[in-house]
Amino acid sequence: YQRRVRGQASLLMVLDRRRLPAGMEVAPPSASPAMERAQTVTVDARIRMELNGETPAMMAHARERKQRDSDTSMDEQWTIDPSLASRDWFVLVISAIWMPLKVIPLVPMLVMVLLSVFPAWVYGRCQRAATDRLVRTWKFWVVCCTSQVLFTPCLVAVFVNLLLDYLVYYVVGICFTACTWRWKQCYTSHRALDPYRNGPSLLLNGADIFTCVVGQSHRHGFFGTAWNVTLMCLIMPWVKYWWNANPWVYDLEERYVQQISTSMADLAQLHSNHGANKHAVEHGICDTTRRIISRSKQFGFLRKSEDLWNFAPHYPYPPDDRRWAVGMQAGGSASAALKYTLLVHTTHAISDAGGSTEQFVLSNSVHSPVYRVMLWYSNPFHFLTGWVEASISNGGISQPNKWLGGEHPMWLVTARSPFLSARDSYTGSGMIDEFFDNWLPIFVHECRRLTHMDYEMLHNGCSVEQAYKALHPLGLG
């Protein structure tokens, strides 16, 4: 599937550049409606931070970084230090000793996770296709609480696994720092992590995680989601703290990487109403993005596509009392058993909870913000640490030809070692930069499919099935 989509790159470029009749072009506004919402201040800073899931340290760091980064439309210069390969080997040798032991609890944990995922999967089966959000009614809470009770034995195992990981991490890590006498560098590395400490609790937001599981189980199936969650619980804390954010072994600093897709201006043009609709980007691109990522239950044809992706983010809409919610990413190989889920904290630009739409945008090349995705250091269930945004780009200074492309800037705490920075590695900031360069065309292809289906249904009165068939002449079926 992915080879087929990448093979259509020439077609996508033609669609990006196609000329529509005069007057249908989407002119660059001074500020998009989405950006105006994000910049509108209606509550004080303390309430805004509660609504958005922010901390003072995080926001102070972001504002300082925004002043420093004048051009966020390209990666910052980053030099890999080959001399740090010896530290990579040390990290991998310790991992080769410790990680095989995690096979012991694998099957019991999988059974416990299967039991807890089953109610979520059944609840999702009871929802109609194309359910945007799960309303938290009494039925929702009954099923959610049932699932959480069933997950309790597994939760104990998760805490034991995490404590053992911490034990090995601190004992071996402190010994390494003592033997190499790098206390000053260790202190500096800890300070690089400070903006990303003390994020919102995962344990106190179990209903968010349940909502994520409902959505993912109807993207990757019942057993597939249970397997992914099991691997996340077992291996992700170690991969995060020992590999990617280890101040005891590595000299950590923040690295900026950026990915911008080809333009999706043609999708906004379909909704432009001959240039009269200033919300064309919001309706033609942003809403389509949310239907792929935030919708709780997809149409069947989209579920089949997402199940084949190497990365399938699901960021459910937040509850009514806040603008952020826990999200769940499914990553790893789509054709092998090494697939896992990851938990994130996502702030939704579309939300007006608490009467606020204010959302600080760190990137300077954003046309319309969609999501802020926080990878907190205090979150052991994502292997990276940093600040990530998903927005519609204006192309910025360096890539103006990508006007209205999808951008995915990341500010990640990492090290300059080959293991953590090389694009051909299997973890770290370099790997994730390479990965999204390959994944974004697939996502843009899906956005184009859905927007053209919308056009067929709204303007030609087609049913979902008829609109899907109409995509084949465009090469989007």
N, C-alpha and C positions, 0 to 999 in steps of 0.2 A: 504493500500500500504506500509506504513512504517513498520507495523508489519511483512508483508511478507518479506521485505528487511532485517529486523533485524533477521528474522528467518533463513535467508540464511547465517548467520555469519560463520557457519562451512565450507560451500562451499567456501566462500571468503578466509578463512584462508588456505584452501587447494590450491586455485589458487595462493595465495601469496607465498606459499612455493614450488610450483611445480618445479621440476627439468627439465630443457630443455637440449638438447644435448650439449655436451662439446663445449665450445667456444662461446656459446650464452649468457653467463652470462654478466651482465653489471658491469664492474669493477669500484670501486670507484676512480674517478680521483682526482688529487690534487685540481683542481678548475674546476667547470663545465663551459661550454660556457656561460651560463646565468650569473653566478657569475663573470666571467671575464668581461662581458659587463658592469655589475653593478659597477665594480671597475675601469673601464677605464675613465680617466679624459681627457676631450677634450675642456671644456669651463671653464671660471672662476666661482668662487663660486656664485657671484651675478646672473649671467645668469642661472646657474644651479638651483638656488632657484626659479627663475621665471618660468623656464620650469617645475619644479617638484612641484610647489605649496607649497614651504617651507618658513619658517621664520627663522631668526637668532636664536631666543630664542628656537624654537623647535629643531633645529639641535644641538645647544650647549647642550641642555638637553639630547638628544638622544646619543651623543658621550660620555657624562659623564656616562650615564646609561649603555652603552655597556661595558665600562671599569669596571663597578661595577658588572655586571652579567656575571660570568664566565660560568655557566651552565644554558642555557635557554631551556633545553630539559625537564624540570620539573617545576611544580608550585613552587613559593616561599612560605615559611612558612607564614601562615596568621591566626592569632588568632581572633576569634569573641568575642566581648565584650558584654556579656548579659546585663550589666548595662545600655547600650545604648538603650534598648528596649523602655524605656520611651520616648526618642526622636522620635523613630519610631512611637509611638502612637500619639505624637503631630503632626507629619507630616501627618499622615493618617486622624486624626480628621479634620485638616484644609482642607485637600483634600475632605473629605466627605461633607464639607460645600460648597466648591467652585466648584468642578467639576460637580455636577448635573446641574449647571447653563449653562453648555456648551451644554446641550440638546436643548436649545432655538434656537441657530442659526444652528443646525445640518441640518435640511431639506433644508433651503435656500442655505446653503453652498454646500450641495450635488448637488443641481440642477445646481448651477454655475459651479461646478467642472465637472459635466457631460457634460455641453456645451463645456467646454474647452478641455476635454479629447477626445471628439468625432472626431475632425480633426486629432488628433494623431493616433487614432485607425483606421480611414479610410486610412490614409497615410500608416500605417503598413500593412493594407489589400492589398494595391497595390504592396507591395514588395513580391518577390518570397520567398518561404521557403528556409531556410538556407542562409539568408542574413547576412554576417558577420558584416558589418557596414553601417550606413546611410551616404552616401556622401552628403555633404552640398552644393547641387546645388541650382539654383534659385527656383526650385520647392519646395525643402526643406524649404527655407527661407519664401516662400509665405505661406505655411501651418503652419510653426512654428510661424510666426508673427500673423496669424489668431488666432491660439490657444492662444497666449499670450494676444491678445486684448480681447478675450472672457474671459480670466482668470482675467482681471483687476478688475472687481467688487469683485471677490473673494479675490484678493490680498489685497484690502482695508480691507475686513473683517478679513483676516489673521493678518494684522498689528494691527487692533483694539483688536483682541483676544490676541495678543502677548503683547501689551501695558498693558492690564488689568491684564494679568498674572504677568508681571513685577511689577505692582503696588501692588498687593497682596503679591508677593514674597518679595519685599523690605520692605513694611510696617510691615508685620508680622515677617519677618526674623530679621530685625533690633531690633524690640521690644523683640524678644526672646533673642538675644545676649545681649541687655541692661539688661534685667531682670536676666539673668544667669551670667552676667559680664564675658563673655568669649571673650573679645576683642583680647587678644593675640592669642588665638586659632583660632579665625576668621581670623586674619591677616595671620597666618601660612597656613590656608586652602586656602586663596586666592592665596598665592604664589605657592601652589601645582598646581593651575590651570593656572599659567602664561605661561608655554610652549605651551599651547593649545589655546591661545587667538589670535585674528586677522588673522584667516585663510582666504583663498580666498573667495570672495563674491559669495553668491548664487544668489542674485538679478541680478548681472551683467552677469550671465551665464545661462540665461533662455533657450538658445538653447540646452545646456547640459541636462537640466531637461526635455525638450520636447523629446529629444532622449531617455531618460530613460523611459518616459511615453509610447512612441511607443513600446519599448521592453517589458515593463511590461504588457501592455494591450494585448499583444499577448502571454503572459504567464498565466495571470489570468482573461482575458476577459475585455470587455469594462466597464461593471457596477462594476465588482469586483475591478478594478484598481481605478475607480472614488471613490468608497467607501473607499478604503485603503488610498488614498490621502486626502480625507476629514477628516478622523480620525487623520491622521498625523498632519494636519494643526490645528486641534482643541485641541488635548490632549498632543501632544508630547512636546511642550515647557514647560508645567507644569510638566510633568513627568521628564524631564531633569533637570530643574533648581530647582524645589522644592523638588523632591525626590532624584535624583541621584547625583547632583553636587551642593549641598546647603552648602556653607561655613558658613552661619549664624546659622545653627543648628548643623551641623556635623563637626567633626575634619577630614578633608580630607587628604588623602595621596595616593600615587600611589601603586597599587597592580599588580603583574605580575601573569598571569595564562597562561597555555600552553595546547594545545590539539594536539596530533599527531595521525593520523590514522594508521591502519595497512599498511604494505608495498604495494606499487604498482609497485614493480620491474618487475613483469611479464608484465606490460604494456610497459615498456621500452624495455624489451627483445623482444617483438613482432616487434619493430622497430630497433633492434640492428644490423641486417645484419651480424650475427655471430660475434658480437663484434667489427665490423669495423666502426660503425657509432657513433661518439662521441656525436652526437646530439640526441641520442635515448631517453634520458629523456625529452628533449625539445619537440620532436615530439610525443612521446608516452604518456606523462603525462601533460606537461605544455600546449601544444596546445589543448589537450582535455579539460583541465580545462577552458581555454579561450572560447572554443566553447559552454560550458554550461553557463558560466557567462557573457561573453562579446558579444556573437553573438546577433544581433538585432532581428532576427526572426528565430525561431527554426523549425525543422521538427515537424510534428504533434504528433508523439509518445512521443517526449521529452517535448513538451508543456503540454501534459496530465499529465506527471509525475510531472513536476515542479508546476503545479497548485495544486497538493496535498501536496506539501512540506509545513512544518511550517516555513521555511525560504528559500527564493529564491532571492539571490543577483543578480543584473544586473549591471555590470560595463561596459558601452559602451566604445569602443576605443576612445581615445581623438582625437581632431582635429589636423591638421598638425602642428600647431604652438606651441604646448605644450605637455608635457608628462603626464599630469593629466587631469582628467575630473570628473564632478559630477557623482556619481553612485546612484542607488536607490535599497534599500533592501525591500523586502516584508516579513513581519514577523507576528507572531501571530498564532492563531489557524486556521488550514486549514479547520476545520469542523464547525466553529462558526463565528458569525458576528464580533468578536473582532479580526480583522486583519487590518494591517496598513502598510504604507510604511515609510521608513526612508531614509534620504539623507546623503551621505557621499562624501568625496573627495578622489579619487583613483588615485594613481600614478602607471603606467603600466610599468613593467620591460621590456616589449618587444618593447616599443616605442623608436625611435631614432630622435624624433623631435628636431629641432635646432642643429642637428649634435651631440647630446649628448645621451649617454645611462647610464650615471652615476646615481646610486641610492644607497644611504646609506641603508644598511641592519642591523637592530638593533639586530635581533636574531643571536646567535652564533651557531645555529644548522641547518643552511640552506644549502642545496645542490644547489637549483635553485630558485631564487626569482621569483614571479609571480606578486603579487600586494602589494602595501602599501595602507592601508585604514585609512585615518585620520578622527577621530571623534573630530572635533574642538569644543571647549567650545563656540565659537562664532556662532556655527551652532545650532539653536534651534530645528531642525527637526531630531535629533537623541538623544535618551535618555541617551547615554553614552558619556564620554569624555576620549580621550586617543589616543594611537598609536596602530594600529593593522597591522599585516602582514599576507599574505596568500602565502605560499611557499611550495616547495618540500623539505622534511627534510632529513638530513643525520643521524638522530637519536640522535645525540649529545652524551654527556657523559652518560646520564641516561637511554636512550632507543635505544641502537644500533640495536636492533632487528626490529626497525621500519624504517630501511633504505629505502629511497624513499617513505615514507608515506607522506600524506599531513599534514602540520603543520599550526597552527593558533594561534600564540602567541599574547597576548593582554596585554598592559600596560595601566591600567584603573585607573582614579582618582576616589576614592570611600572612604567609611568609614567602620569601623569595626562593625557596628551595625548588628543585625540579619537580618533586613529588606534588607540591601544592600550587605550582605556577605554570607548569608546562601544559600546553593544550592537548598533548597526547597522553596525559596522565589519566588515571581513573578516579581522581578526586581533586578537590581544590578549585581555586578561582579560574585557573587556566582551562581546566576541563569544562567547567560550567559555561565559560565564554564560548568555547568551541561548540558545545552542545546546543546552545540557543541559536547560534548562527545557522545550524542545520534544522532546528525545530520550528523557528518562526515562519519559514515558507509554508510548512504544513498547516500551521494555525491560520495563516492568512488565506490559504486555499479554503479552509472550512468557513471562515468569515464570508468569503466571496460566495460560497454555495448558499449559505443561509440568507444573505441579503438579496441575492437574485431570486430565491424562492419567495421571499417577502414581496418582492416586486411583482412576481407572477400572481400571487394570491390577492394582493391589494388592487392591482391595476387591470388584471385580466380575469379576475374572479375564479382562479384555479383552486382546486382542493390541494391538500398537502401532497397527495400522490401525483396529481397532475403537475404541480410545480416542480416536484423532484424529477419527473421525466423530462421536463422542459430544460433541465440543466445539461442534458447530454449533448445537444448541439453546440453548447459553449465549452464543452470539455470539462465540465464541473461535476458530472454525475459520479 
